[in-house]
Amino acid sequence: MLHDLMPDVVTISFGARTDAISKRLRSKGWDFVGTGNWQGERVLGVSFAGDRRANRTADDLVEALIAVVGELEIAETRAW
């Protein structure tokens, strides 16, 4: 977590993978996860209470991030 904007919003970066992770999260129904820039770094902005679509918990996000990062790892190491 890079910056906590408000009590219900956090900013997370995965470096060059941030946009790919955002795209995969959104494809899995995480519509309230957005992207932006913070101090020159690409970030995910996650709101848990300030968005009416935010119906999941931080624990749910951690599980989804683990799955998405794992998917990206597999995709990057697979010889197609």
Protein Blocks (a to p, Z undefined) as FASTA:
>chain_A
ZZdfbfkbccddehjmlmmmmmmmmmnopambccddeehiacddddfklpmklccdfklm
mmmmmmmmmmmmmmmmpcZZ
